[in-house]
Amino acid sequence: MDEGTGPAGAHAAEPHNGDLNSRLNWLRAGVLGANDGIVSVAGLVVGVAGATTDRSALLLAGLAGLFAGALSMAGGEYVSVSTQRDTEDAMLRLERHELETMPEEEERELAQLYEAKGLSPALAAQVARELTEKDAFQAHAEAELGIDPDALTSPWQAAGASLLSFTVGALLPLLAIYLPPPSLRIGLCFVAVVVALAITGAVSARLGKADARRAVLRNVGVGALTMVVTFGVGSVFGVATG
């Protein structure tokens, strides 16, 4: 059978489960980062707009919120993923040591893992033996630890993705509040933010295979409440200091 027309060849271009899950996780993280940027900066600039109509003050507040939020998100993601990566590296080093010092015990352990998944003892032993002969470290890392040693997440990539997605999301309310004339700022910013949050809510729900309507309502509700509260606080502050 021709390699390109066989079952493997016919699906060669399709992503494997691990690749697909990894891409979905990255996309989901990007959507959530953009959502954070939208809500955080929208609340900030609408609050400032409630206190003043000075365009320079709005721009300064929005940029401060954008940079602070983006750097905070990136830093938090870097620390979180670095911690996870350190833990995975330690587990993989221990597994490699065990394979070097007690290979027979490790092969039996691998067979027991496949027995626990429903294979017969004989078949589980055969699978464990063949996987061990092919790549014992890879087999144990995936079956025992649930880790693909060739696809460990990079802390720098995670930080960069968070930085970029937050920045993209934050730019929307900043531009929506800064560009229009004073009489239209709040209304246009509110509409732009609601639409953007509806989109990010729908996308995140679709990625998670959840109810899109509930996700959209929750997303829009939180964002709208944030803007209403911060605008009210800004208005009170503006009147008190005016």
MODELLER restraints for C-alpha pairs under 7 A, 6 or more apart:
rsr = mdl.restraints
at = mdl.atoms
rsr.add(forms.Gaussian(group=physical.xy_distance, feature=features.Distance(at['CA:3:A'], at['CA:9:A']), mean=5.58, stdev=0.5))
rsr.add(forms.Gaussian(group=physical.xy_distance, feature=features.Distance(at['CA:4:A'], at['CA:10:A']), mean=6.35, stdev=0.5))
rsr.add(forms.Gaussian(group=physical.xy_distance, feature=features.Distance(at['CA:24:A'], at['CA:207:A']), mean=6.89, stdev=0.5))
rsr.add(forms.Gaussian(group=physical.xy_distance, feature=features.Distance(at['CA:28:A'], at['CA:204:A']), mean=6.16, stdev=0.5))
rsr.add(forms.Gaussian(group=physical.xy_distance, feature=features.Distance(at['CA:28:A'], at['CA:207:A']), mean=6.78, stdev=0.5))
rsr.add(forms.Gaussian(group=physical.xy_distance, feature=features.Distance(at['CA:30:A'], at['CA:161:A']), mean=6.54, stdev=0.5))
rsr.add(forms.Gaussian(group=physical.xy_distance, feature=features.Distance(at['CA:30:A'], at['CA:162:A']), mean=6.49, stdev=0.5))
rsr.add(forms.Gaussian(group=physical.xy_distance, feature=features.Distance(at['CA:30:A'], at['CA:165:A']), mean=5.33, stdev=0.5))
rsr.add(forms.Gaussian(group=physical.xy_distance, feature=features.Distance(at['CA:31:A'], at['CA:200:A']), mean=6.11, stdev=0.5))
rsr.add(forms.Gaussian(group=physical.xy_distance, feature=features.Distance(at['CA:31:A'], at['CA:204:A']), mean=6.60, stdev=0.5))
rsr.add(forms.Gaussian(group=physical.xy_distance, feature=features.Distance(at['CA:33:A'], at['CA:162:A']), mean=5.76, stdev=0.5))
rsr.add(forms.Gaussian(group=physical.xy_distance, feature=features.Distance(at['CA:33:A'], at['CA:165:A']), mean=5.18, stdev=0.5))
rsr.add(forms.Gaussian(group=physical.xy_distance, feature=features.Distance(at['CA:33:A'], at['CA:166:A']), mean=4.84, stdev=0.5))
rsr.add(forms.Gaussian(group=physical.xy_distance, feature=features.Distance(at['CA:34:A'], at['CA:165:A']), mean=4.69, stdev=0.5))
rsr.add(forms.Gaussian(group=physical.xy_distance, feature=features.Distance(at['CA:34:A'], at['CA:166:A']), mean=4.55, stdev=0.5))
rsr.add(forms.Gaussian(group=physical.xy_distance, feature=features.Distance(at['CA:34:A'], at['CA:168:A']), mean=6.27, stdev=0.5))
rsr.add(forms.Gaussian(group=physical.xy_distance, feature=features.Distance(at['CA:34:A'], at['CA:169:A']), mean=4.16, stdev=0.5))
rsr.add(forms.Gaussian(group=physical.xy_distance, feature=features.Distance(at['CA:35:A'], at['CA:169:A']), mean=6.20, stdev=0.5))
rsr.add(forms.Gaussian(group=physical.xy_distance, feature=features.Distance(at['CA:35:A'], at['CA:197:A']), mean=6.63, stdev=0.5))
rsr.add(forms.Gaussian(group=physical.xy_distance, feature=features.Distance(at['CA:35:A'], at['CA:200:A']), mean=6.41, stdev=0.5))
rsr.add(forms.Gaussian(group=physical.xy_distance, feature=features.Distance(at['CA:36:A'], at['CA:166:A']), mean=6.42, stdev=0.5))
rsr.add(forms.Gaussian(group=physical.xy_distance, feature=features.Distance(at['CA:37:A'], at['CA:166:A']), mean=4.47, stdev=0.5))
rsr.add(forms.Gaussian(group=physical.xy_distance, feature=features.Distance(at['CA:37:A'], at['CA:167:A']), mean=6.40, stdev=0.5))
rsr.add(forms.Gaussian(group=physical.xy_distance, feature=features.Distance(at['CA:37:A'], at['CA:169:A']), mean=4.63, stdev=0.5))
rsr.add(forms.Gaussian(group=physical.xy_distance, feature=features.Distance(at['CA:37:A'], at['CA:170:A']), mean=4.25, stdev=0.5))
rsr.add(forms.Gaussian(group=physical.xy_distance, feature=features.Distance(at['CA:38:A'], at['CA:169:A']), mean=4.74, stdev=0.5))
rsr.add(forms.Gaussian(group=physical.xy_distance, feature=features.Distance(at['CA:38:A'], at['CA:170:A']), mean=4.76, stdev=0.5))
rsr.add(forms.Gaussian(group=physical.xy_distance, feature=features.Distance(at['CA:38:A'], at['CA:172:A']), mean=6.80, stdev=0.5))
rsr.add(forms.Gaussian(group=physical.xy_distance, feature=features.Distance(at['CA:38:A'], at['CA:173:A']), mean=6.39, stdev=0.5))
rsr.add(forms.Gaussian(group=physical.xy_distance, feature=features.Distance(at['CA:38:A'], at['CA:193:A']), mean=6.82, stdev=0.5))
rsr.add(forms.Gaussian(group=physical.xy_distance, feature=features.Distance(at['CA:39:A'], at['CA:223:A']), mean=5.50, stdev=0.5))
rsr.add(forms.Gaussian(group=physical.xy_distance, feature=features.Distance(at['CA:41:A'], at['CA:62:A']), mean=6.22, stdev=0.5))
rsr.add(forms.Gaussian(group=physical.xy_distance, feature=features.Distance(at['CA:41:A'], at['CA:65:A']), mean=5.85, stdev=0.5))
rsr.add(forms.Gaussian(group=physical.xy_distance, feature=features.Distance(at['CA:41:A'], at['CA:66:A']), mean=6.48, stdev=0.5))
rsr.add(forms.Gaussian(group=physical.xy_distance, feature=features.Distance(at['CA:41:A'], at['CA:170:A']), mean=5.55, stdev=0.5))
rsr.add(forms.Gaussian(group=physical.xy_distance, feature=features.Distance(at['CA:41:A'], at['CA:173:A']), mean=6.52, stdev=0.5))
rsr.add(forms.Gaussian(group=physical.xy_distance, feature=features.Distance(at['CA:41:A'], at['CA:174:A']), mean=6.93, stdev=0.5))
rsr.add(forms.Gaussian(group=physical.xy_distance, feature=features.Distance(at['CA:42:A'], at['CA:173:A']), mean=5.12, stdev=0.5))
rsr.add(forms.Gaussian(group=physical.xy_distance, feature=features.Distance(at['CA:42:A'], at['CA:227:A']), mean=6.57, stdev=0.5))
rsr.add(forms.Gaussian(group=physical.xy_distance, feature=features.Distance(at['CA:43:A'], at['CA:226:A']), mean=5.57, stdev=0.5))
rsr.add(forms.Gaussian(group=physical.xy_distance, feature=features.Distance(at['CA:43:A'], at['CA:227:A']), mean=4.76, stdev=0.5))
rsr.add(forms.Gaussian(group=physical.xy_distance, feature=features.Distance(at['CA:43:A'], at['CA:230:A']), mean=5.76, stdev=0.5))
rsr.add(forms.Gaussian(group=physical.xy_distance, feature=features.Distance(at['CA:44:A'], at['CA:62:A']), mean=6.89, stdev=0.5))
rsr.add(forms.Gaussian(group=physical.xy_distance, feature=features.Distance(at['CA:44:A'], at['CA:230:A']), mean=7.00, stdev=0.5))
rsr.add(forms.Gaussian(group=physical.xy_distance, feature=features.Distance(at['CA:45:A'], at['CA:58:A']), mean=6.09, stdev=0.5))
rsr.add(forms.Gaussian(group=physical.xy_distance, feature=features.Distance(at['CA:45:A'], at['CA:61:A']), mean=6.49, stdev=0.5))
rsr.add(forms.Gaussian(group=physical.xy_distance, feature=features.Distance(at['CA:45:A'], at['CA:62:A']), mean=5.70, stdev=0.5))
rsr.add(forms.Gaussian(group=physical.xy_distance, feature=features.Distance(at['CA:45:A'], at['CA:174:A']), mean=6.88, stdev=0.5))
rsr.add(forms.Gaussian(group=physical.xy_distance, feature=features.Distance(at['CA:46:A'], at['CA:186:A']), mean=6.74, stdev=0.5))
rsr.add(forms.Gaussian(group=physical.xy_distance, feature=features.Distance(at['CA:46:A'], at['CA:227:A']), mean=6.08, stdev=0.5))
rsr.add(forms.Gaussian(group=physical.xy_distance, feature=features.Distance(at['CA:46:A'], at['CA:230:A']), mean=6.50, stdev=0.5))
rsr.add(forms.Gaussian(group=physical.xy_distance, feature=features.Distance(at['CA:46:A'], at['CA:231:A']), mean=5.39, stdev=0.5))
rsr.add(forms.Gaussian(group=physical.xy_distance, feature=features.Distance(at['CA:47:A'], at['CA:230:A']), mean=4.36, stdev=0.5))
rsr.add(forms.Gaussian(group=physical.xy_distance, feature=features.Distance(at['CA:47:A'], at['CA:231:A']), mean=4.17, stdev=0.5))
rsr.add(forms.Gaussian(group=physical.xy_distance, feature=features.Distance(at['CA:47:A'], at['CA:233:A']), mean=6.53, stdev=0.5))
rsr.add(forms.Gaussian(group=physical.xy_distance, feature=features.Distance(at['CA:47:A'], at['CA:234:A']), mean=4.56, stdev=0.5))
rsr.add(forms.Gaussian(group=physical.xy_distance, feature=features.Distance(at['CA:48:A'], at['CA:58:A']), mean=6.37, stdev=0.5))
rsr.add(forms.Gaussian(group=physical.xy_distance, feature=features.Distance(at['CA:48:A'], at['CA:234:A']), mean=5.67, stdev=0.5))
rsr.add(forms.Gaussian(group=physical.xy_distance, feature=features.Distance(at['CA:49:A'], at['CA:58:A']), mean=6.67, stdev=0.5))
rsr.add(forms.Gaussian(group=physical.xy_distance, feature=features.Distance(at['CA:50:A'], at['CA:231:A']), mean=4.95, stdev=0.5))
rsr.add(forms.Gaussian(group=physical.xy_distance, feature=features.Distance(at['CA:50:A'], at['CA:232:A']), mean=6.88, stdev=0.5))
rsr.add(forms.Gaussian(group=physical.xy_distance, feature=features.Distance(at['CA:50:A'], at['CA:234:A']), mean=4.46, stdev=0.5))
rsr.add(forms.Gaussian(group=physical.xy_distance, feature=features.Distance(at['CA:50:A'], at['CA:235:A']), mean=4.36, stdev=0.5))
rsr.add(forms.Gaussian(group=physical.xy_distance, feature=features.Distance(at['CA:50:A'], at['CA:238:A']), mean=6.86, stdev=0.5))
rsr.add(forms.Gaussian(group=physical.xy_distance, feature=features.Distance(at['CA:51:A'], at['CA:234:A']), mean=4.48, stdev=0.5))
rsr.add(forms.Gaussian(group=physical.xy_distance, feature=features.Distance(at['CA:51:A'], at['CA:235:A']), mean=4.85, stdev=0.5))
rsr.add(forms.Gaussian(group=physical.xy_distance, feature=features.Distance(at['CA:51:A'], at['CA:237:A']), mean=5.99, stdev=0.5))
rsr.add(forms.Gaussian(group=physical.xy_distance, feature=features.Distance(at['CA:51:A'], at['CA:238:A']), mean=3.88, stdev=0.5))
rsr.add(forms.Gaussian(group=physical.xy_distance, feature=features.Distance(at['CA:52:A'], at['CA:238:A']), mean=6.43, stdev=0.5))
rsr.add(forms.Gaussian(group=physical.xy_distance, feature=features.Distance(at['CA:53:A'], at['CA:182:A']), mean=6.35, stdev=0.5))
rsr.add(forms.Gaussian(group=physical.xy_distance, feature=features.Distance(at['CA:55:A'], at['CA:178:A']), mean=6.39, stdev=0.5))
rsr.add(forms.Gaussian(group=physical.xy_distance, feature=features.Distance(at['CA:58:A'], at['CA:178:A']), mean=6.62, stdev=0.5))
rsr.add(forms.Gaussian(group=physical.xy_distance, feature=features.Distance(at['CA:59:A'], at['CA:178:A']), mean=6.46, stdev=0.5))
rsr.add(forms.Gaussian(group=physical.xy_distance, feature=features.Distance(at['CA:62:A'], at['CA:174:A']), mean=5.65, stdev=0.5))
rsr.add(forms.Gaussian(group=physical.xy_distance, feature=features.Distance(at['CA:66:A'], at['CA:167:A']), mean=6.32, stdev=0.5))
rsr.add(forms.Gaussian(group=physical.xy_distance, feature=features.Distance(at['CA:66:A'], at['CA:170:A']), mean=5.91, stdev=0.5))
rsr.add(forms.Gaussian(group=physical.xy_distance, feature=features.Distance(at['CA:70:A'], at['CA:163:A']), mean=4.88, stdev=0.5))
rsr.add(forms.Gaussian(group=physical.xy_distance, feature=features.Distance(at['CA:70:A'], at['CA:166:A']), mean=5.50, stdev=0.5))
rsr.add(forms.Gaussian(group=physical.xy_distance, feature=features.Distance(at['CA:70:A'], at['CA:167:A']), mean=6.00, stdev=0.5))
rsr.add(forms.Gaussian(group=physical.xy_distance, feature=features.Distance(at['CA:71:A'], at['CA:163:A']), mean=6.41, stdev=0.5))
rsr.add(forms.Gaussian(group=physical.xy_distance, feature=features.Distance(at['CA:73:A'], at['CA:162:A']), mean=6.02, stdev=0.5))
rsr.add(forms.Gaussian(group=physical.xy_distance, feature=features.Distance(at['CA:73:A'], at['CA:163:A']), mean=6.45, stdev=0.5))
rsr.add(forms.Gaussian(group=physical.xy_distance, feature=features.Distance(at['CA:74:A'], at['CA:159:A']), mean=4.22, stdev=0.5))
rsr.add(forms.Gaussian(group=physical.xy_distance, feature=features.Distance(at['CA:74:A'], at['CA:160:A']), mean=6.47, stdev=0.5))
rsr.add(forms.Gaussian(group=physical.xy_distance, feature=features.Distance(at['CA:74:A'], at['CA:162:A']), mean=5.27, stdev=0.5))
rsr.add(forms.Gaussian(group=physical.xy_distance, feature=features.Distance(at['CA:74:A'], at['CA:163:A']), mean=5.07, stdev=0.5))
rsr.add(forms.Gaussian(group=physical.xy_distance, feature=features.Distance(at['CA:75:A'], at['CA:159:A']), mean=6.49, stdev=0.5))
rsr.add(forms.Gaussian(group=physical.xy_distance, feature=features.Distance(at['CA:77:A'], at['CA:158:A']), mean=6.21, stdev=0.5))
rsr.add(forms.Gaussian(group=physical.xy_distance, feature=features.Distance(at['CA:77:A'], at['CA:159:A']), mean=5.30, stdev=0.5))
rsr.add(forms.Gaussian(group=physical.xy_distance, feature=features.Distance(at['CA:78:A'], at['CA:155:A']), mean=4.86, stdev=0.5))
rsr.add(forms.Gaussian(group=physical.xy_distance, feature=features.Distance(at['CA:78:A'], at['CA:156:A']), mean=6.32, stdev=0.5))
rsr.add(forms.Gaussian(group=physical.xy_distance, feature=features.Distance(at['CA:78:A'], at['CA:158:A']), mean=6.45, stdev=0.5))
rsr.add(forms.Gaussian(group=physical.xy_distance, feature=features.Distance(at['CA:78:A'], at['CA:159:A']), mean=5.02, stdev=0.5))
rsr.add(forms.Gaussian(group=physical.xy_distance, feature=features.Distance(at['CA:81:A'], at['CA:155:A']), mean=5.16, stdev=0.5))
rsr.add(forms.Gaussian(group=physical.xy_distance, feature=features.Distance(at['CA:82:A'], at['CA:155:A']), mean=5.42, stdev=0.5))
rsr.add(forms.Gaussian(group=physical.xy_distance, feature=features.Distance(at['CA:92:A'], at['CA:141:A']), mean=6.87, stdev=0.5))
rsr.add(forms.Gaussian(group=physical.xy_distance, feature=features.Distance(at['CA:96:A'], at['CA:137:A']), mean=6.42, stdev=0.5))
rsr.add(forms.Gaussian(group=physical.xy_distance, feature=features.Distance(at['CA:99:A'], at['CA:106:A']), mean=6.25, stdev=0.5))
rsr.add(forms.Gaussian(group=physical.xy_distance, feature=features.Distance(at['CA:107:A'], at['CA:128:A']), mean=6.10, stdev=0.5))
rsr.add(forms.Gaussian(group=physical.xy_distance, feature=features.Distance(at['CA:107:A'], at['CA:129:A']), mean=6.78, stdev=0.5))
rsr.add(forms.Gaussian(group=physical.xy_distance, feature=features.Distance(at['CA:107:A'], at['CA:132:A']), mean=6.93, stdev=0.5))
rsr.add(forms.Gaussian(group=physical.xy_distance, feature=features.Distance(at['CA:110:A'], at['CA:128:A']), mean=5.71, stdev=0.5))
rsr.add(forms.Gaussian(group=physical.xy_distance, feature=features.Distance(at['CA:110:A'], at['CA:140:A']), mean=6.75, stdev=0.5))
rsr.add(forms.Gaussian(group=physical.xy_distance, feature=features.Distance(at['CA:111:A'], at['CA:124:A']), mean=4.93, stdev=0.5))
rsr.add(forms.Gaussian(group=physical.xy_distance, feature=features.Distance(at['CA:111:A'], at['CA:125:A']), mean=4.96, stdev=0.5))
rsr.add(forms.Gaussian(group=physical.xy_distance, feature=features.Distance(at['CA:111:A'], at['CA:128:A']), mean=5.09, stdev=0.5))
rsr.add(forms.Gaussian(group=physical.xy_distance, feature=features.Distance(at['CA:114:A'], at['CA:124:A']), mean=5.38, stdev=0.5))
rsr.add(forms.Gaussian(group=physical.xy_distance, feature=features.Distance(at['CA:115:A'], at['CA:121:A']), mean=5.98, stdev=0.5))
rsr.add(forms.Gaussian(group=physical.xy_distance, feature=features.Distance(at['CA:115:A'], at['CA:124:A']), mean=5.65, stdev=0.5))
rsr.add(forms.Gaussian(group=physical.xy_distance, feature=features.Distance(at['CA:131:A'], at['CA:139:A']), mean=6.11, stdev=0.5))
rsr.add(forms.Gaussian(group=physical.xy_distance, feature=features.Distance(at['CA:132:A'], at['CA:139:A']), mean=6.81, stdev=0.5))
rsr.add(forms.Gaussian(group=physical.xy_distance, feature=features.Distance(at['CA:138:A'], at['CA:149:A']), mean=6.97, stdev=0.5))
rsr.add(forms.Gaussian(group=physical.xy_distance, feature=features.Distance(at['CA:141:A'], at['CA:147:A']), mean=5.33, stdev=0.5))
rsr.add(forms.Gaussian(group=physical.xy_distance, feature=features.Distance(at['CA:141:A'], at['CA:148:A']), mean=6.43, stdev=0.5))
rsr.add(forms.Gaussian(group=physical.xy_distance, feature=features.Distance(at['CA:141:A'], at['CA:149:A']), mean=6.95, stdev=0.5))
rsr.add(forms.Gaussian(group=physical.xy_distance, feature=features.Distance(at['CA:142:A'], at['CA:148:A']), mean=5.66, stdev=0.5))
rsr.add(forms.Gaussian(group=physical.xy_distance, feature=features.Distance(at['CA:173:A'], at['CA:189:A']), mean=5.84, stdev=0.5))
rsr.add(forms.Gaussian(group=physical.xy_distance, feature=features.Distance(at['CA:173:A'], at['CA:193:A']), mean=6.36, stdev=0.5))
rsr.add(forms.Gaussian(group=physical.xy_distance, feature=features.Distance(at['CA:176:A'], at['CA:185:A']), mean=6.87, stdev=0.5))
rsr.add(forms.Gaussian(group=physical.xy_distance, feature=features.Distance(at['CA:176:A'], at['CA:188:A']), mean=6.40, stdev=0.5))
rsr.add(forms.Gaussian(group=physical.xy_distance, feature=features.Distance(at['CA:176:A'], at['CA:189:A']), mean=4.83, stdev=0.5))
rsr.add(forms.Gaussian(group=physical.xy_distance, feature=features.Distance(at['CA:177:A'], at['CA:185:A']), mean=5.02, stdev=0.5))
rsr.add(forms.Gaussian(group=physical.xy_distance, feature=features.Distance(at['CA:177:A'], at['CA:186:A']), mean=6.67, stdev=0.5))
rsr.add(forms.Gaussian(group=physical.xy_distance, feature=features.Distance(at['CA:177:A'], at['CA:189:A']), mean=5.49, stdev=0.5))
rsr.add(forms.Gaussian(group=physical.xy_distance, feature=features.Distance(at['CA:194:A'], at['CA:220:A']), mean=5.70, stdev=0.5))
rsr.add(forms.Gaussian(group=physical.xy_distance, feature=features.Distance(at['CA:197:A'], at['CA:219:A']), mean=5.93, stdev=0.5))
rsr.add(forms.Gaussian(group=physical.xy_distance, feature=features.Distance(at['CA:197:A'], at['CA:220:A']), mean=5.58, stdev=0.5))
rsr.add(forms.Gaussian(group=physical.xy_distance, feature=features.Distance(at['CA:198:A'], at['CA:216:A']), mean=4.98, stdev=0.5))
rsr.add(forms.Gaussian(group=physical.xy_distance, feature=features.Distance(at['CA:198:A'], at['CA:219:A']), mean=6.72, stdev=0.5))
rsr.add(forms.Gaussian(group=physical.xy_distance, feature=features.Distance(at['CA:198:A'], at['CA:220:A']), mean=6.03, stdev=0.5))
rsr.add(forms.Gaussian(group=physical.xy_distance, feature=features.Distance(at['CA:201:A'], at['CA:215:A']), mean=5.24, stdev=0.5))
rsr.add(forms.Gaussian(group=physical.xy_distance, feature=features.Distance(at['CA:201:A'], at['CA:216:A']), mean=4.60, stdev=0.5))
rsr.add(forms.Gaussian(group=physical.xy_distance, feature=features.Distance(at['CA:201:A'], at['CA:219:A']), mean=5.74, stdev=0.5))
rsr.add(forms.Gaussian(group=physical.xy_distance, feature=features.Distance(at['CA:202:A'], at['CA:212:A']), mean=5.08, stdev=0.5))
rsr.add(forms.Gaussian(group=physical.xy_distance, feature=features.Distance(at['CA:202:A'], at['CA:215:A']), mean=6.47, stdev=0.5))
rsr.add(forms.Gaussian(group=physical.xy_distance, feature=features.Distance(at['CA:202:A'], at['CA:216:A']), mean=5.72, stdev=0.5))
rsr.add(forms.Gaussian(group=physical.xy_distance, feature=features.Distance(at['CA:205:A'], at['CA:211:A']), mean=6.20, stdev=0.5))
rsr.add(forms.Gaussian(group=physical.xy_distance, feature=features.Distance(at['CA:205:A'], at['CA:212:A']), mean=5.14, stdev=0.5))
rsr.add(forms.Gaussian(group=physical.xy_distance, feature=features.Distance(at['CA:205:A'], at['CA:215:A']), mean=6.07, stdev=0.5))
rsr.add(forms.Gaussian(group=physical.xy_distance, feature=features.Distance(at['CA:206:A'], at['CA:212:A']), mean=6.65, stdev=0.5))
